[in-house]
Amino acid sequence: MDQISSTQAQLEKQLSQAVETGMAVVTTYGLQVLGAIAILVIGWIAAGFVQRGILRGFARFRGVDQTIVTFAASTAKYAVLTFTLVAVLSSVGVQTTSFVAVIGALGLAIGLALQGTLNHVASGMLLVLLRPFRVGDSVETAGVAGVVKAITLFTTEIASADNIKIVVPNGAILGGVIKNVTGHATRRIDVEVPVAHTSNIGKALELAKAVVAKDLRILPDPPPAIGIARLGDAAAMLSVQVWVKTEDLLGVKGELILGLKHSFDREGIAFPAPPPPTRPT
């Protein structure tokens, strides 16, 4: 009985020591973990607040380029998140100085592992500095087309013509061809109209000049160019080239084509008849 009592006493003592050790661990590290979680949540909220604050703050100034504003807001957000990560590591007892030293020692390996991401960051900076396009421009790049909505640290957001959100890595944009549709203040409209050889070509040219003269959105300089581009077997190809402001391009082009069609129909200028369908042998 004395041996059983002694064993039971030892088990109770060991269990008591284990409980005390567990409570000490929970008290010491549990608070650190809770503190780290709190820092992480606060840092995440602060990063979003800083980003929105920059966007709203600069929105009051119309002269500030939105391209720079969106990029600066994105950069500030990731900077706050970086400081938050360092603070979290420090709160759980990780020596940040040693952490930085390890990162420095492994810099080459990290650089190789993140070379794609770093390329996007560098490309984003170059897009902001070189300005091949700005927020609000219509572009064709990296196989997509649409209006630029934002340039961030890693990606560029583009809205397609049917308002689909397209996110393109900055590296893919800078490494390819960039076509800025609205990059210049003026654009040229090219319209070709086939006129049958049986029609009066001279009259067709006069009618085209009259249609162009009626639209005040067509710029006088450079002057419109109206003539015969080439001759075919059944028709002469009438060419109309006019310059307009970029924002007027679609409207003027549609009305110009419609005006030529109505004018030619009214004056009897015929279009070439389509070739007869081929019959299967």
FENRAKA-V898108 format. One record per backbone hydrogen bond with DSSP energy under -1.0 kcal/mol. CO is the residue of the C=O (numbers start at 0). NH is the residue of the N-H. E is the energy in kcal/mol with one decimal. If there is no record, write none. Layout:
((CO	NH	E) (CO	NH	E))
This chain:
((0	4	-2.6) (1	5	-2.1) (2	6	-2.3) (3	7	-2.5) (4	8	-2.1) (5	9	-2.1) (6	10	-2.4) (7	11	-2.3) (8	12	-2.2) (9	13	-2.7) (10	14	-2.6) (11	15	-2.3) (12	16	-2.3) (13	17	-2.4) (14	18	-2.5) (15	19	-2.4) (16	20	-2.6) (17	21	-2.8) (18	22	-2.6) (19	23	-2.2) (20	24	-2.5) (21	25	-2.8) (22	26	-2.8) (23	27	-2.6) (24	28	-3.0) (25	29	-1.1) (28	32	-2.9) (29	33	-2.7) (30	34	-2.6) (31	35	-2.6) (32	36	-2.6) (33	37	-2.4) (34	38	-2.5) (35	39	-2.4) (36	40	-2.5) (37	41	-2.7) (38	42	-2.8) (39	43	-2.3) (40	44	-2.4) (41	45	-2.8) (42	46	-2.4) (43	47	-1.8) (44	48	-2.3) (45	49	-2.8) (46	50	-2.2) (47	51	-2.5) (48	52	-2.5) (49	53	-2.3) (50	54	-2.0) (51	55	-2.7) (52	56	-2.7) (53	57	-2.3) (57	60	-1.2) (60	63	-1.1) (64	68	-1.7) (65	69	-2.5) (66	70	-1.6) (67	71	-2.7) (68	72	-2.4) (69	73	-2.0) (70	74	-2.4) (71	75	-2.5) (72	76	-1.9) (73	77	-1.9) (74	78	-1.9) (75	79	-2.2) (76	80	-2.0) (77	81	-1.9) (78	82	-2.2) (79	83	-2.2) (80	84	-2.1) (81	85	-2.0) (82	86	-2.3) (83	87	-2.4) (84	88	-2.3) (85	89	-2.2) (86	90	-2.1) (87	91	-1.3) (88	93	-2.4) (89	92	-1.2) (94	98	-2.4) (95	99	-2.9) (96	100	-2.0) (97	101	-2.6) (98	102	-2.4) (99	103	-2.4) (100	104	-2.3) (101	105	-2.2) (103	106	-1.2) (105	109	-2.8) (106	110	-2.8) (107	111	-2.3) (108	112	-2.3) (109	113	-2.4) (113	117	-3.2) (114	118	-1.8) (115	119	-1.7) (116	120	-2.0) (117	121	-2.7) (118	122	-2.5) (119	123	-2.3) (120	124	-2.0) (121	125	-2.1) (122	126	-2.4) (123	127	-1.7) (124	128	-2.2) (125	129	-3.4) (126	130	-1.3) (133	136	-2.1) (136	147	-2.7) (137	180	-2.1) (137	181	-1.1) (138	145	-2.2) (139	178	-2.5) (140	143	-2.3) (143	140	-2.4) (145	138	-3.0) (146	158	-2.8) (147	135	-2.4) (149	156	-2.8) (153	169	-2.3) (154	151	-3.0) (155	167	-2.8) (156	148	-3.0) (156	149	-1.3) (157	165	-3.1) (158	146	-2.7) (159	162	-2.1) (163	159	-2.3) (165	157	-3.4) (167	155	-2.7) (168	172	-1.3) (169	173	-2.5) (170	174	-1.8) (172	175	-1.3) (178	139	-2.4) (179	182	-1.3) (184	245	-2.5) (186	243	-2.6) (188	241	-1.9) (190	239	-3.0) (192	237	-3.0) (194	235	-3.0) (195	198	-1.8) (199	203	-2.0) (200	204	-2.0) (201	205	-1.9) (202	206	-2.5) (203	207	-2.0) (204	208	-2.1) (205	209	-2.0) (206	210	-2.2) (207	211	-2.2) (208	212	-2.2) (209	213	-1.2) (214	217	-1.3) (224	240	-2.5) (226	238	-3.5) (229	236	-3.0) (233	196	-1.3) (234	231	-3.3) (235	194	-2.7) (236	228	-2.8) (237	192	-2.9) (238	226	-2.1) (239	190	-2.6) (240	224	-2.9) (241	188	-3.5) (242	218	-2.9) (243	186	-2.7) (244	247	-1.6) (245	248	-1.3) (247	251	-2.6) (248	252	-2.5) (249	253	-2.1) (250	254	-1.9) (251	255	-2.5) (252	256	-2.2) (253	257	-2.0) (254	258	-2.6) (255	259	-2.3) (256	260	-2.1) (257	261	-2.4) (258	262	-2.4) (259	263	-2.5) (260	264	-2.3) (261	265	-2.3) (262	266	-1.7) (263	268	-2.7) (269	195	-2.6))
